[in-house]
């Protein structure tokens, strides 16, 4: 006898009901933990029971130790074994297909201890929790994603990110994509939005609410520029203002704008000798500097360039052969550095003495001595000094 369409449909429905019943039966068939093989040492059991099991809602990580057609077993050191079974197994079956014994996976605790002694786990919920946390982080850092428009409605566009369906309101579209329809006809707006299906848009996350399962994007967020592009926007000689973000032995770092920091080398901090940049600047301090060099994505700054160069005025005040008073500010491998005024210093070479030891015995840091200018080249900011034998000016003042 021929089978009617109604009978065929009834048979299909019966098959679906049978499949649902089998799945329900699987949920009821909870595997039992073999408590007889927990060990012969009673203290072991006391120790294990004293360790707090993971609380429901917590994300745990463990190694897959066994896998069958209805359950996944996960080792959760030091005290328990987790299980994914029943409805949680069915919900995550697409993920489980790619899992093997020995794999490390993360899952969400549904129940700390079920009737069989296992920790009930959910793989799908864990993955969703991890993805939503990732969405929150992406929102905070304003990350930009190139996503394909999958659908449209009268309010905007639909996109998918990390398996989560998100919404891009029409109000958050860039001007070139915004549907401009006279009279605001909603059907015509939808027609315009449908034209964007299949296109990739650069968007960022502006709302990530796991409780409401709400993921909202914006196309208006400006795409982050490469650091080299930001550097190119500045010119050598330009005066910039920024905040000191770091102090190191070789200079200070100054944040000029979002995504761009410049270095002020220690030699560009002041015309005078700078031993420790932290003596002059503090983190968080606002400073004004001059752009003196650009190279790739790096930018160099100078603070001293904005101050009067003391060598310019020194050119009219000093000459070779002149006797001056200088204070010893530093020793180096070549001799002693002496400043004759703020920012103008010259070297008393070690050759003026029998040895470096004699130089250090004769000249003391922070003391003032009568010196003679041997070489004076203000344009090159270079000066050589000779020590005139005798006591320091400080000693003369004391006597």
Number of C-alpha atoms within 10 A of each C-alpha: 3 5 7 9 9 9 11 11 11 12 12 12 12 12 12 12 12 12 12 12 12 12 16 13 12 18 17 12 12 17 16 11 14 9 9 7 7 11 10 9 8 9 10 12 13 10 10 13 12 10 11 9 17 18 15 15 17 16 20 17 16 18 19 21 16 14 16 8 8 19 19 21 22 29 18 17 11 9 14 19 21 29 28 26 25 18 16 20 23 18 15 17 16 11 13 17 8 8 15 14 13 13 12 14 15 18 26 26 25 22 18 19 18 15 11 13 17 21 25 23 30 24 25 20 19 21 20 18 18 15 17 21 15 14 24 19 14 17 17 12 11 17 15 20 17 12 17 18 21 16 17 22 17 17 15 20 23 20 24 15 15 12 10 14 14 20 22 23 19 20 14 18 20 15 11 7 15 16 19 13 12 8 7 10 11 13 12 16 20 17 14 18 22 18 13 17 16 13 11 14 19 17 24 25 26 19 17 21 13 15 7 7 13 14 22 20 25 22 23 14 18 12 14 12 10 11 15 15 11 16 19 15 7 14 14 14 14 11 16 16 14 18 18 22 17 17 18 12 11 15 20 23 21 28 20 18 13 10 12 16 23 25 21 26 19 19 17 21 21 19 19 16 17 16 14 14 20 15 8 10 17 15 14 13 11 14 15 16 24 21 21 18 14 17 10 10 15 16 21 20 28 24 21 18 17 12 10 10 15 16 22 13 11 17 14 9 9 17 17 14 14 14 17 16 16 25 24 21 17 16 18 11 8 12 19 23 22 27 21 21 15 11 15 21 24 22 23 26 19 19 12 15 15 9 12 19 10 12 20 15 9 14 19 17 14 14 15 21 25 19 23 20 21 18 17 20 14 18 9 8 17 14 19 19 28 20 20 14 10 11 13 21 16 13 12 10 7 7 6
